[in-house]
Amino acid sequence: MAIPLAQLDEPLARSHSAAGDGKDDRGTLIEPGRALALAEFAPDSLGTTERFMRFAYRMGVPGPVLCSPFRKATKTRLLATVESPLVGDRAAGVALRAGHFLINGVKAPIAQIDFSPAAKLTPPFERTVHGFTWLADLAASAPREQCTATAERILASWLDASGKPGKGASWKVGNAGLRLLNWFVYAPLLLSGHDKVLRSRMLAEMAVTARWLDRNIGKAEDRLAEVAGWAAITAAGVLLPDGRPRRLFGEAGLIRALGDLVGDDGGVLSRSPLDQMDAIGLLVELHACYRAIRVDPPQAIEVMLGMLVPPLLALVHGDGGLGNWQGAGAVWPDRVAALVEATGVRARPLRDVRQWGYQRVSAGKTLLQFDAAPPPLARHARAGCASTLALELSHGGQRIIVNCGGAALAGGQIPMRIEQGLRATAAHSTLVLDDVNSTAVLINGKLGGGVGEVEVDRRTLELEGSGATRIEASHDGYVARYGLIHRRIVLLRDDGSELRGEDVLMPEGRRGKRGKISFAIRFHIGPGVEVGLSENRKGAGLALPDGSYWQFVASGVDDVELSIEESLWSDGSGRPQPIQQLVMAGMISRGGGNFSWLLKKMG
């Protein structure tokens, strides 16, 4: 049982006039249109011949005509064997050799999979089956000779059902781009068997898919899908004969698409760590294609790869895994480490990511992650979540406060029917008014109206003889409906032993000042943590698996009580794990109010 700490007498919020340091205390205003500004990259300078070649290819002149106009077209073949530094999931590869797809913890017999474009597959299965991402898993499971038969079996089934270009899931630009790039990288699995007919079909299909992408890249479903398509086009220009015009065409398109995908600080505009990892993976495999023919990629691609890694590291917890943001599960530490190692980039995490929006505070063994930006715009979101002003906290290898996560992994062990609920504000460790999302959650991963701007102020302080980091942020997501602004202030001591917080509701204008409204401040507690309430229901004790003990104390409106409710948390494999959540709930005047809370390490 928890022993209540002393009441929190000092408010963390302060008026601008009381700052007393002579500095502008208004914070930095982040608006959706500016928060994720497009990074601008230019392709390497080209000579006259190369510019003409790229222009002619874009206009539809075939590559062989531009490269060797008086020579018979070269037979389709691969110019080199690619060695990717990325490693797949060995367990999933073993399952494939045993006759099953293993996707986000769900087994599905290969013989029962419908490979046709019109088949209704959940998003994780669709990406795996039609994007051929399973090739990396198969390659990691055993020597090539033991995997070839399985690869040929699945390939033949797919070619029979979906090999002809058309519509449907298999011919979405994103899936086609992933598929072609994986075909190039893992070609030995597909082309080293004894079936010469299948080998010829495979090479012909590579050429057909590359030409289809040339013509249809402008129809990509989103920016990340466009980058996948351009990466595949560029890889085809690198590895297929007479590919120089296509390579020049692909490089220019890829660099332009990367500029549209990524913000100034290196974070993808969807604000999803899974999308960040996918973008890094695409560039790593494309880099391996260049390396196979001993050619350096354009400098802009190298620079972009270096930009993408630090924001991803900002969301790594003490256990080495990722936080549960924008639909992601807690991606396993070994997967994150392997991806970063494959890039060859050595960088520190960004702690104050203004454009991508995640604030990171490292204090001793404690790590705080704080969402201080508007949600992604609808055109960028794949599994957009209403998570503004949510936080996650870890100490050492243990997560103490988390978000549910997992919306982007729905369709595996996480049911599709709860996908929208996992994207809701209540699925995150923040304040919710009247059980309404701070930003409207729509279908197909999109978001509607709500948070339009976020004001952020971060500073270091001297507090009772020790240092601390203070972050104050506010959003306008509840102004339109309730006339209230939500402001959250968090303060983490430099030794990591104490996190203070205050949630403030402030009236905006003359709206909604009469009556009362329900609220709930939720703290989803990490897996393995035992929680117990104090007798007065104003505090709780948290016993961590490592033997340490933390105490939570709430204060504010008199009739607010603390309760424990059930919740769930998505692990790195997309499996839902049962956890608990602490909930501060009650009624508050529409004129506003404030609620203080404290999480302190006791031993």
N, C-alpha and C positions, 0 to 999 in steps of 0.2 A: 504494500500500500504506500502511496505517496505521502510525504510530509510536506504540507504547504510551506513555501518560502514566504518571506516578507512581501508585503504588497508593493507593487511597482508605483512609486509615488511620482517619479519624474517622467513627464511625457517625452517621447523621442522626437515628436514633431515640434517645430519651432517656427515662429514667424520670421519672415524675411528681414524685417527691421531689427530682429534680435540677434542676427548672426554675429555682429560685432567684429568682423574681421575686415570690413571695408571692401569685401569682394562682392561681385554680382552673385546673388544666391538664388536666382530664378531657375537654375538648372538648364539642361539642354532639351529643347523641344524636338521630339522625333515624330515625324508625320509619315503616313504610309507611302506617299509619293516620293519622299526624300530619304526615308530611313534606309531603304535598300537600293541605293543609287547604282546604276549600271556601271560596271567597270569597263573602261574602254581599252581595247588592245588593237594593235595594228599588225597585219602580217608583215613578214620580212620584206624588205625592198627587193623588187624583181627587175630583171633586165627587160628590154623590149620584146625579145623572143618569148620569154616566159609569160609576160603579160598578154601577149597575143594568143599564146597557146591556151592560157586559162580562159580568156574571153571566148575563143572559138569553141572550146569544150563546153562552156556554159551555154552557148548557142546551139549545141547539139551535134557538133562535128565529132565523130568517133575518135578515140585515142589513137588507134593504129594509123588512121589517116594523117594525124598530126605528127606522130613519131616517125613513121616510115611509110610515106604515101605510095612508094613504088615497090613495096614488098608485100608478099602474101601475108594475110593476117596470121599472127602467131597462135598456136594452139594453147588453150587455157591450161595453165600450170601454176604452181606456186614457186616463187623465186627463192624462198628461204624457209627454214624451219624456225618457228618462234619459240623462245623459252620464256615463259611468264614467271615473274617472281612471286605472283600471287598463289596462294595455296587454298584449295577448296576444303569442304567439310568431309573428312574421311568417313564418318559414320553414315552420311548420306550416300557416299560413293559405295560403301559396302552394301547398303540397302539396294542400290541399283543393280549391283551384281547378283543380288539375291532375288531380283525381280520386282522391286518396289521403288517408287519415288518416295522419299522421305522429306517432306516440306513443312517446316515450322512444327515439327513433332507429329505430323499426320502421315501415315503410310497409305499409299495407293498403288495397287498392282499395275504394272506397266501395261499388261494385257487389257486392262479395263479402262485405260485412258482414251478419251476421244480426241484425236489429234486434228480433227477438221477445224477450219477457221470459224465455223458457226457454233462450235461447242461452247457451252456455258461453264467456264472454269472460274474459280475464285481468283482474285488478283495474284496471290503468291504462286498458285499453280500455273496460271497463264504465263507469268514471267518466266518461270522455270522451264515449262514445256516448250513454249514458242520462242523464248530467248536463248535456249540451249545453255542456260547457266549451270545446268547439271554436269556439263562436261568437266568443269573444274573439280567438282566433287569426285567424279569417277576417276580422274587422273590422279587424285590424291590417295585413292584407296588401295592401289596395287600397281605393280609394273605394267607397262603398256600392253604387253602380250596377253595379260589376263583380263584386260578391259576392252580390247578391240571388239570382241563378239557382242558385248552388251551395247557398245556405242553404235555398231552397225545395225543392230536390231532396232533400236529406237529411231535411228536416222531413217531406215527404210520405211518404218511405219509412218514417220512424219512426212516423208517425201510422197508417199502414196496418198496421204490425206490432204496435205497442205502445200505441196510443192509448186502448184501453179499460182502465179501472182493474182491477187484479187482483193477482196474485202474480208473483214473479220479480224479476230484477235491476232492471228498469225501474221497478218500484213499491216498491223499498226507500225508506224515508223519506228517507235521505240523498240518493239520486239524484233523487228527485222534488223535494226542496227545492232542490237545485242547479239542476235543469232549470227550474223555475218562476222562480226568481230570474234566471237567465240569459235566459229568454224576456222578462222585463220589461226588463232592462237593454239587451238587444240587439234589442228589438222592431222597430226600423226595418229590420233585415236580413230579418226574417220577414214583415213586414206591408206593405212598400212595393212589392211586385211587382204584376204585372198579373193574377194569378190570384185573383179575388174569392172563389171557392169555398174555396180553401186559406186565405185570410185569415179567412173566417168560421169554418172548422174550427179555426184556431189560437186565435182569441178564445174560442170555446166550450171548447177544451181547457184554456186558462188557468183559466177558471171552474171546470171539473170538477176539475182538479188541486188548486186552492185548497180546494175543498170536501172533497176526499179527504184532504188534509193536516189539515184541521180535525178530522176524525174519527179519523185514524190516527197522529197525531203521538206518541201514547204508545207506539207500537210501534217506535220508532227503534232501530236496531241498536247505537248507542253514543251518547255525549254529543255528539260533533262532528256526527253525523248529525242529532241532535235540534236542535242549534243551527241547522243548515242548514234544517231544516223550519220552525222558528219564524221564521227570517229571511224565508223565502218567504211564510209566512202574513202576517207584518207588512207585507211589500212589497205583497202583494195588497190588504191593507186600505188602503194608501196610494194605490195606483194604479188600483184598480177602483171603479166607482160604488157608493155606499151602503156604503162600506168602513169607516166609523168604528168600528162595534162590533168588526169583525174586527181592526182595528188595535189597539184597546185590549186585546183578547184576546191578540193576537200579542205585543205589547210586554211584557205581564206574563209570558207563557210564555218569551219570549226572555231576559229579564233573569234569570229563575229558572234557565234552562238554562245561561246563561253562568256563573252562580255555581257550578253543578255541574261545569262544564268546566275552570275556571281556578282555580289556587291563589292564595294570599295575595300572592305576589310577581309574579303576572301570567303565570306559565308554565302551559300546559295540562297536565292530569294524565297524559296519555300520554307526556309528556316528549319529544315528537317535534317538531323544528323544522319539519317539513312540516305537521303539524297546527297548529302555531302560525301559520304563514303562511296556511293555509286559514281559520282563525278570523279573522285580520286581514282577509283578502280578503272574507269574508262581510259583515263589518261595514262595510267601505269601500263595497261595492256597495249595501248597505242605506242607508247614509248618502246615497249619490247619489240613491236613490229619494226620500228626504225632500227633498233639495235641489231635485229636479225640480218639486215642488209648493210649494216655498218654505215649508217647515215644519221647525222644529228637531226633531231626534230627542230622545228622553228623555235626561236628563243622565247616567243610569247607563250608557247605551251609549257616550256620549262618554268617560266615565271609564274604562270597560273598554278601549276602543281605546287610550287613553293608557297603560294598564297592560300591554298585550300587546307593545308595541314594545321596551321596554328588555331583557326577557329574550331576545328574538330577537337583538338586537344583541350580546348576550353571547357568542353562538356564531359571530360573524363573524371570520374570520381576516384577516391582513394583506392578502391579495389581494382582500378585499371579499366573498368567498363564504362559505357556511356550512360548519361542520364536519360530519363524517359521524357523526351520532348517531341512535340509535333508528331505524335503517333508512333514513335520509335519504342522498341523494347530496350532493356538494359543490355546492349550488345556486349558480348563476352570480352574480357580483357585480352585473351590471346588473339581474337579476330582483329581488334583495334590495333594491337601492337604489330601484328603481321602486316597489316595494310600500311601503317606508317613506315615500317622498315622497308617495305617494297618500294616506297617512293624515293628513298634515299635522302629525304629531307630531314634535317636536324633543326628543330625549332622549339621554342617555349610556347606554352598555351597563351592565347590572348586573354587578358583579364578584364578588359574594358572594351567589349565589342559593341560599339555604338550602332553600326548599321545592322549587323546580324541580330543584335539585341540581347545577348546573354551576358550578364555580368558574372564574373568569377572572383571569389575571394578565397585565398589560401591562408589559413591561420594555424600554424602548428600542424597537427594531424587532421585538422578539420577543413573541409571544403564546402563552400556555399556556391550554389548556382541559382541565378535569379533572372527571371524573364522580364526584361525592362524595355519592351518594344511592342508595337502593334502586331497582331497576327499577320501571316502572309496574305497578300492579295489573292483573290479568288483565282486569277489566271495562273498563279504560281503554285497553288496548294495541291497536294495529292492526298494528304490526310490532315488538313488544317485543323488546329485545335485552338479553343478559346482559353488560352493559358496565361494571359497577361497578368503580371505581378505574382505568378506562382514561384515557388522556390523548392529546391532540393538541398539536403544537407547530409554529408557523410563524415565519419570520423574513422581514420585509418581505413581498414577494409570493410567497414560496416556502414550501410546506408541507414540513416535515422529517419529523415523525412524524404518522401519520394512523390512522384506523380504516378498515376496508373499506367499510362503508356499503352502501346500495343495496337492502336487503331490502324496503323499502316500494315500490321501483320494479320489483320482479321481475314478469315478464310482458311486458317490452319486450325490450331486448337482453340483459338479465340473465335467464337461464332460471329458471323457477319451481322447478326441481329443486334449485337451490343456495340457495334463499331461507332455509331453516332454518340452513344453514351460515353464512350472512352474519349471522345473528342470534346466533351462538354467541360465547362468551367468546374463543375463539381468533381470531376475526375482529377483535378489538380489541387495542389496545396495552396489555396488562396481563398479569398472571400467571395461568396455568392449571395446575391440579393434575390429574395423571393423565388428561389429555385430557377432563376433565369440566367442564361449564359451572357457573359459580358460582350461576346460577339456571337451573332446568330450562326448556328451550325446547320449547314445544308447537306444535301445528299451528294454522293460522288466525291467526297473529300473536300468540298468547297465551303467557303465561309461567306456570310452575308454582312449586314450592317452591324455596327457596334463600336468597338474601340477605333477611333480615328487618329488619335495622337496620344503620345506618352511623353511626360516630362520627367527627366532623370537628373539627379544630382548625386555625385559620388565624391567622398572626401575621406581623409584620414584624420583621426582625432586623438587627443590625449584624454584618457578616461580613468580617473581614480588611480593615477600612477602608472598606467599601462596604455599601450596604444590600441586603437580599434579602427575598423573600417565601417563607415556609415553610408548606406545607399538609401536615397529617398526617391520614390517614383509614384506617379499618379496616372490614371487613365480616365477617359470620358465615356466608357462603354455603357454606363447606366444613366447618363445625363438625359438622353432622349426620352426614356420611359419613366424614370423616377426623379430626375432633376438632381442627382447626386454624383459627385466625383469620388472615386475610390483612390485614396492615397495610402501607400504602404512604406513604412520606414523600417529598415533592418540594420542592426548594429552587431558586428561580430568582433569580439576581443582578439587581439593578436596571438594569444596563446591558444585560441580555439576552444576555450572552456565555457563560453557563454554567448548565446545568441539572443539578443533582445529584439522585440518587434512591436510595431504598433500599426493597426489598421484604422484609418480615419475615413469617415464618410462626411463630405462637405457639400452643402447645398450650392447649386449653380443657378443663379438668377432667382426668379420668383416661383419656379415650378415645384410642385410636390412638397410643400412645407407643412402640410396638415396630415394628421393621422399617423399611423405606425406601419412599418413594413418588416417582414421577417428577413433574417439574415443567417448565414452560417459561414464560419471560418473553419476550413478543413485542413487537417494535417494528416496526410496518409503516411502511416508508419512503416518503415522498411521491413523486409522479410526477416524473420527470426527474432524480432524484438518483442519482449513480453511487456504488456501495458497494464497498469492498475490505477484506478481512480482513488483520490483521497476521500476522506469521509465527508468533507464539505463540498465536494464536486467542483472545486475551484483549481484543482491541480491533479497531476498524474505522475507516476513513476515509470521510467522506461529502463528495463533491464536488457542490456545488449548481450549477444552471444559471447563476446570477449570478456565478460565479467564486469564491465564498467556499468555505472548506474547514472542515469540522467533524470532530471526533474523538470517537469513542465508546469508553469503556473499561469493562470489567466486572470485578468482583471478588466474592469470597465463598467458596463451597465450592471446594476445590482442583480437583476433577475436572470443574468446569463449563467448558464450551467454548462459544465463540460460533460460530454458523453463519449462512449466508445461504440463505434459502429463497424460493421464488416466492410471490407473493400477488397480489391484485387490489384495485382502488380504483374506486369509482363516481364519475364526474364529474357535473357539473351537469345533463347531459342523460340521466342514467341509463345511460350507456355504461360497461361494465367496461374499465378500463385495467390492463395488466400492470405490476406494481411488484414490489419485493423487500421482504423483512422480515429483520431481525436477530433471532436467537433464542438466548437463553441457556437451555440445557437441561441436565438431569442428574437425579441422584437425591438425595433429602434424607431425613434421619431424620424419623420421625413425631413426634419430640420438638421439631421446629422448626428454624429457621435463618434467616439473613439474607443478602441479596445486594445489593451496592452497585453503582451504575453512574454514569457521568458522561458528559455530552454537552457539549463545549466548542468554541467558535468559535476557530479557530486563525489565520484570516486570510481 
